[in-house]
Amino acid sequence: MNKSEGKQAFIMISIMVVVVLILLIVKAVQGSEENEKIEENGIQNETYVEKQEDGTKLNTSDKLKETKTLGYLEFSNIRLTSKNGESYLTATVKNVGTSIEGDDFITITILDESGKILTTVDAYLGTVTAGAEITLSSKTSSDFANAYDFTVSR
């Protein structure tokens, strides 16, 4: 190979490298735009969310708000919110039995509309004397404000 052919080969390889780099950059930009569209659509499709003035997402699912029972414990006044990527579930827990309940860990299973488990959270439930009520508070470091329902188990 003479000097002229070497230069031509170098130029051809350089052009191919530049073309490949341009294709990779275009593909990366398109992928980024698609991810942004998916995220935007996900936010717009939050069926069970009402956004508050301060940016808090309030869950509006009637199913989630239904009273849940675990033995002699009733979970009512249920509220699920999310802010800054963290979700908070609060509920009033009433002991409808005749003996002390609680002082135990429970598992809260957050579900989507198809019944698929979005997450499970272990929460401590304080002591609840017969006929008394306490407030349960639980937090998770993900946004589950668009949940449809939840279950409670031991």
Backbone as a ProteinNet text record, in pm:
[ID]
protein_1_A
[PRIMARY]
MNKSEGKQAFIMISIMVVVVLILLIVKAVQGSEENEKIEENGIQNETYVEKQEDGTKLNTSDKLKETKTLGYLEFSNIRLTSKNGESYLTATVKNVGTSIEGDDFITITILDESGKILTTVDAYLGTVTAGAEITLSSKTSSDFANAYDFTVSR
[TERTIARY]
85.3	0	90.2	64	145.6	86.1	153	115.3	-23.7	-57.7	-186.1	-300.6	-278.3	-380.7	-400.6	-295	-302.9	-386.1	-367	-446.7	-593.8	-623.2	-760.7	-826	-754	-806.4	-833	-742.3	-760.4	-883.3	-900.7	-1016.1	-1145.5	-1148.3	-1268.7	-1303.5	-1204.6	-1228.4	-1278.1	-1218.6	-1260.3	-1405.5	-1443.3	-1581.8	-1677.2	-1641.6	-1728	-1743.3	-1636.9	-1642.8	-1735.7	-1725.4	-1810.5	-1956.8	-1984.8	-2122.9	-2179.5	-2101.7	-2146.4	-2174.4	-2086.1	-2106.7	-2234.4	-2257.4	-2379.2	-2502.3	-2501.6	-2614.8	-2639.4	-2534.3	-2548.7	-2606.9	-2561.8	-2613.2	-2760.8	-2798.5	-2939.2	-3025.9	-2980.1	-3055.3	-3071.3	-2967.1	-2972.8	-3071.3	-3072.5	-3165	-3308.7	-3334.1	-3468.5	-3514.8	-3427.7	-3462.3	-3496	-3420.2	-3445.1	-3580.5	-3613.9	-3743.3	-3857.3	-3840.4	-3943.7	-3964.5	-3856.1	-3868.6	-3942.1	-3914	-3983	-4131.2	-4166.9	-4308.1	-4374.8	-4307.7	-4363.8	-4386.9	-4289	-4304.7	-4419.4	-4428.7	-4537.3	-4671.4	-4680.7	-4805.4	-4839.7	-4738.2	-4763.6	-4824.5	-4774.3	-4827	-4968.8	-4993.7	-5125.8	-5226.3	-5181.8	-5271.5	-5288.1	-5258.7	-5277.7	-5426.2	-5498	-5642.6	-5689.6	-5616.7	-5661.5	-5583.3	-5542.6	-5462.1	-5524.2	-5529	-5566.3	-5446.6	-5394.8	-5275.7	-5317.5	-5254.7	-5283	-5195.2	-5228.6	-5153.2	-5005.6	-4975.5	-4836.1	-4758.1	-4820.8	-4754	-4781.5	-4849.3	-4883.9	-4986.2	-4966.3	-5061.7	-5151.5	-5281.5	-5379.1	-5450.5	-5448.2	-5516.7	-5667.3	-5741.9	-5887.3	-5963.2	-5896.6	-5961.8	-6062.6	-6187.5	-6290.7	-6260.7	-6206.4	-6173.2	-6067.6	-5967.5	-5861.2	-5918.4	-6017.3	-6074.4	-6171.5	-6210.8	-6303.5	-6241.1	-6325.5	-6279	-6224.5	-6108.5	-6043.6	-6047	-6046.9	-6044.1	-5929.3	-5877.4	-5774.4	-5808.7	-5870.1	-5918	-6023.9	-6001.7	-6096.4	-6056.8	-5965.9	-5922.1	-5985.5	-6040.4	-6097.2	-6010.4	-5973	-5892.4	-5985.7	-6001.9	-6091.8	-6024.8	-6096.4	-6041.4	-5903.7	-5896.2	-5768.9	-5731.2	-5605.5	-5554.7	-5416.1	-5400.4	-5271.6	-5228.6	-5111.9	-5058.2	-4914.2	-4866.2	-4727.3	-4673.5	-4550.8	-4484.2	-4334.1	-4269.4	-4124.5	-4080.3	-4161.6	-4124.9	-4145.4	-4209.6	-4238.3	-4388.4	-4436.6	-4579.1	-4607	-4720.8	-4762.8	-4903.9	-4922.4	-5054.3	-5089.8	-5205.4	-5254.5	-5394.6	-5429.5	-5562.1	-5594.6	-5722	-5769.2	-5790.5	-5735.5	-5749.7	-5831.8	-5944.3	-6033.1	-6038.6	-6027.4	-6039.6	-6187.2	-6253	-6395	-6413.1	-6303.1	-6307.6	-6319.2	-6299.4	-6311.4	-6178.6	-6070.1	-5938.8	-5838.1	-5722	-5617.1	-5565.8	-5548.1	-5495.6	-5373.1	-5306.2	-5193	-5063.6	-4979	-4843.8	-4773.6	-4782.1	-4733.2	-4702.6	-4625.3	-4600.9	-4706.6	-4750.9	-4845.3	-4780.8	-4835.2	-4788.4	-4898.4	-4864.1	-4955.5	-4912.7	-5005	-4976.6	-5052.8	-4979.5	-5038.5	-5061.6	-5183.2	-5222.6	-5264.3	-5244	-5297.3	-5436.5	-5498.2	-5636.8	-5654.8	-5551	-5561.6	-5529.8	-5498.8	-5465.9	-5317.9	-5239.3	-5094	-5034	-4941.4	-4874.7	-4775.9	-4795.3	-4701.7	-4587.6	-4620.3	-4518.7	-4581.8	-4497.3	-4541.4	-4460	-4526.6	-4462.9	-4494.5	-4393.3	-4414.4	-4430.2	-4530.1	-4556.2	-4584.7	-4541.5	-4569.1	-4706.2	-4788.9	-4921.3	-4916.6	-4935.1	-4930.2	-5044.1	-5042.4	-5145.3	-5278.1	-5384.4	-5519.1	-5608.1	-5650.3	-5737.8	-5878.1	-5958.1	-6093.9	-6173.1	-6234.8	-6315.7	-6236.2	-6104.7	-6021.5	-5980.6	-5933.1	-5882.7	-5742.3	-5660.4	-5528.4	-5509.6	-5406.1	-5374	-5252.5	-5266.8	-5156.1	-5094	-4963.2	-4890.3	-4780.3	-4771.2	-4668.5	-4612.5	-4483.7	-4416.5	-4329.9	-4324.5	-4235.6	-4166.9	-4048.3	-3967.6	-3991.2	-4113.6	-4152.2	-4291.1	-4323.8	-4452.9	-4555.4	-4648.6	-4756.7	-4892.3	-4895.8	-5019.5	-5131.1	-5097.6	-5199.4	-5248.3	-5225	-5269.1	-5421	-5471.2	-5615.4	-5668.5	-5590.6	-5638.2	-5518	-5545.2	-5441.7	-5505.5	-5421.7	-5466.3	-5376.3	-5427.1	-5351	-5344.5	-5227.1	-5211.6	-5103.8	-5097	-4992.8	-4882.8
-116.4	0	123.1	214.3	334.6	442.3	554.5	663.7	719	729.1	781.7	687.4	558	459.8	457.4	476.2	481.8	598.9	713.9	831.8	808.6	749.4	721.7	625	523.8	427.1	494.9	581.1	654.3	744.1	813.3	901.9	820.1	708.1	622.7	570.6	525.9	476.1	589.3	706.7	822.9	859.1	858.3	888.9	785.9	657.6	553.4	570.5	605.6	627.3	744	852.5	970.4	934	860.1	819.4	733.1	639	552.7	635.7	729	815.7	898.5	952.6	1031.2	943.7	822.6	730.4	696.8	673.8	643.6	762.1	882.2	1002.4	1021.9	1006.2	1021	917.4	795.5	689	719.9	769.7	803.7	916.9	1017.3	1129.5	1081.3	996.9	944.1	862.4	780.7	699.8	787.7	894.2	987.9	1055.2	1096.3	1159.6	1061.9	934.7	834	812.5	807.8	791.4	909.3	1030.8	1148.3	1140.4	1094.1	1080.3	977	865.8	761.9	817.3	890	948.1	1047.9	1132.3	1229.2	1157.5	1054	979.4	910.4	857.9	792.8	889.2	1011.2	1112.1	1148.1	1163.4	1200.7	1088.5	964.6	851	804.8	887.5	850.5	864.6	756.8	753.2	789.8	749.1	764.9	871.6	976.3	1080.4	1217.4	1292.3	1433.9	1512	1600.4	1676.4	1800.2	1817.4	1930	2049.1	2167.6	2289.3	2278.5	2210.2	2199.8	2088.6	2023.9	1917.4	1778.6	1769.5	1639.3	1570.3	1440.7	1359.6	1289.1	1305	1242.6	1132.1	1011.6	898.6	917	892.3	910.3	780.4	666	537.7	504.8	485.7	447.4	310.5	220.7	86.4	93.2	177.9	191.7	246.5	334.5	399	310.7	197.7	106.9	55.6	38	-15	-155.9	-179.8	-312.1	-372.2	-504.7	-569.6	-668.9	-680.8	-778.9	-829.6	-947.2	-997.5	-902.9	-851.8	-758.4	-612.3	-589.4	-452.4	-402.7	-281.1	-217.4	-98.7	-93.3	15.3	104.3	229.5	322.4	458.9	554.9	689.8	680.5	596.5	565.4	678	715.3	824	783.4	786	755.6	879	930.8	1047.2	1019.3	1104	1093.2	1233.2	1253.7	1381.5	1356.1	1418.9	1405.8	1259.9	1177	1037.9	945.9	994.1	910.2	900.8	781.8	760.7	744.1	796.7	792	735.8	633.3	576.4	596.6	655.4	671	612.3	561.7	504.8	507.1	514.9	498.1	349.5	296.9	154.4	142.8	73.6	55.2	-91.5	-117.4	-252.7	-276	-360.6	-389.9	-516.4	-572	-692.5	-657.9	-758.7	-741	-754.9	-775.7	-787.3	-698.3	-681.8	-596.9	-658.8	-574	-616.2	-530.1	-564.7	-484.2	-520.4	-419.2	-437.5	-544.7	-525.4	-626.4	-559.5	-627.3	-578.9	-635.3	-553.1	-596.3	-570.6	-635.1	-614.8	-547.5	-435.2	-363.2	-394.8	-447.8	-482.7	-386.6	-306.1	-207.1	-273.2	-255.8	-324.2	-225.6	-267.5	-187.8	-240	-184.5	-217.7	-363.2	-424.7	-564.3	-661	-608	-693	-723.3	-669.6	-690.4	-615.3	-680.7	-619.9	-514.6	-391.3	-283.6	-282.4	-304.7	-311.4	-367.8	-411	-448	-367	-328.3	-246.2	-307.3	-328.8	-372.5	-248.2	-252.4	-137.2	-187.6	-109.9	-145.4	-90.6	-176.7	-137.5	-138.2	-23	-10.4	-84.9	-85.4	-152.5	-79	-157.4	-101.1	-175.7	-105.3	-168.8	-184.2	-270.7	-296.8	-166.7	-144.6	-25.5	100.3	96	215.1	228.1	347.9	376.7	435.5	401.2	463.9	499.8	577.1	611.3	530.7	466.3	393.4	484.8	495.2	572.7	486.2	485.8	407.6	489.2	471.7	547.7	453.4	479.6	405.9	503.6	470.1	564.4	552.6	526.9	524.9	586.3	628.5	691.2	585.7	556.7	462.6	530.3	661.5	737.9	690	627.7	583.3	441.1	391	255.4	246.4	126.9	102.9	54.8	-28.7	-89.4	-134.6	-185.4	-246.6	-351.8	-441.6	-541	-529.4	-582.7	-582.5	-726.6	-770.3	-905.8	-907	-1020.1	-1037.3	-1125.3
0	0	0	-93.4	-98.2	-9.3	-3.8	85.8	52	-72.7	-117.5	-77.6	-96.8	-58.8	92.4	168.3	314	361.5	296.3	331.9	300.8	187	148.1	247.2	287.2	383.5	517.8	561.2	686.9	679.9	565.8	548.1	550.5	483.8	479.1	619.5	693	829	917.9	903.6	982.9	953.2	825.1	787	847.3	842.2	898.5	1049.3	1119.5	1264.2	1295.1	1220.1	1241.6	1216.8	1110.2	1079.4	1192.1	1240.8	1350.5	1476	1507.3	1623.7	1609.5	1490.8	1467.8	1486.7	1432.9	1448.5	1595.8	1670.6	1813.5	1889.8	1857.9	1924.9	1892.3	1764.6	1724.7	1797.3	1803.3	1871.8	2020.5	2083.6	2225.5	2250.7	2166	2181.1	2162.2	2063.9	2041	2160.7	2217	2334.4	2452.7	2470.7	2580.3	2563.9	2441.3	2415.5	2440.2	2401	2424.9	2573.7	2653	2798.1	2859.7	2810.5	2862.7	2831.5	2710.5	2674.3	2762.8	2789.3	2875.2	3014.8	3069	3202.4	3204.9	3101	3095.6	3089	3005.3	2993.9	3124.3	3194.3	3322.9	3421.3	3424.3	3515.2	3474.7	3344.6	3297	3318.1	3320.9	3333.6	3477.7	3573.5	3712.8	3745.6	3724.9	3739	3878.7	3978.8	4117.6	4193.1	4123.8	4186.8	4164.4	4271.2	4264.2	4315.6	4231.6	4270.3	4349.7	4466.2	4553.7	4515.9	4567.2	4535.3	4572.6	4682.1	4727.6	4657.8	4557.6	4483.8	4538	4651.3	4709	4619	4598.4	4523.3	4624.6	4610.2	4699.5	4624.7	4681	4619.7	4634.7	4525.1	4525.2	4502.9	4506	4480.4	4590.9	4552.3	4649.7	4709.6	4628.8	4677.3	4787.5	4768.1	4867.9	4999.7	4989.7	5108.1	5186.2	5128	5197.7	5327.1	5429.1	5556.8	5537.5	5595.4	5589.7	5730.3	5739.9	5871.1	5878.2	5998.2	6029.8	6168.7	6174.3	6303.5	6357.8	6478.9	6540.7	6518.5	6427.9	6398.8	6269	6273.8	6155.7	6116.6	5989.2	5934.9	5852.4	5894.4	5825.4	5811.9	5754.9	5732.1	5665.2	5565.2	5500.1	5404.5	5411.2	5325.8	5275.1	5142.6	5079.7	5000.3	5033.4	4964	4921.8	4831.8	4789.2	4764.6	4808.9	4785.1	4780.1	4684.5	4668	4657.3	4589.7	4567.4	4686.2	4792.2	4909	4928.3	4963.6	4987.1	5135.1	5176.5	5317	5323.7	5404	5426.8	5573.4	5597.8	5735	5741.7	5858.2	5879	6028	6055.4	6192.6	6214.1	6322.6	6353.3	6480.6	6469.3	6584.6	6622	6751.9	6804.2	6836.6	6757.6	6779.7	6863.5	6910.8	6994	7141.4	7224.8	7369.9	7443.2	7367.7	7431.4	7358.8	7419	7361.6	7231.3	7130.1	6999.9	6967.3	6860.8	6813.8	6881.1	6902.3	6953.2	6870.4	6737.7	6645.3	6510.6	6429.7	6294.5	6200.9	6107.8	6005.2	5869.4	5768	5631.7	5551.9	5491.3	5404.1	5261	5182.5	5043.8	4954	4879.3	4790	4653.7	4598.5	4475.4	4366.1	4241.4	4130.9	4096.2	3993.5	3960.7	3918.9	3864	3822	3936	4055.7	4169.4	4181	4090.2	4092.2	4210.8	4280.2	4395.1	4346.8	4393.6	4363	4463.2	4590.3	4695	4821.7	4912.4	5046.6	5146.2	5253	5355.2	5490.9	5572.5	5709.9	5796.6	5883.3	5970.4	6111.4	6208.9	6348	6385	6440.7	6488.7	6640.3	6699.5	6844.9	6912.7	7043.6	7123.9	7110.8	7089.9	7078.2	7177.3	7280.5	7379.1	7321	7381.3	7333.8	7324.1	7207.9	7185.2	7152.6	7161.8	7138.8	6992.1	6958.1	6824.2	6832.8	6734.4	6720.8	6573.8	6545.3	6407.2	6363.6	6249.5	6187.7	6083.1	6085.8	5984.9	5926.8	5794.6	5727.3	5611.6	5586.1	5480.1	5397.3	5266.6	5178.3	5085.1	5042.5	4964.5	4813.9	4775	4633.7	4620.3	4499.9	4474.1	4433.7	4525	4497.2	4508.5	4485.2	4501.8	4410.3	4298.9	4204.1	4232.3	4351.4	4387.3	4383.5	4359.9	4355.6	4490.1	4557.7	4682.2	4764.1	4884.2	4965.7	5055.4	5104.2	5201.9	5324.8	5435.1	5559.8	5609.7	5649.9	5701.2	5809.8	5880.3	5982	5930.9
[MASK]
++++++++++++++++++++++++++++++++++++++++++++++++++++++++++++++++++++++++++++++++++++++++++++++++++++++++++++++++++++++++++++++++++++++++++++++++++++++++++

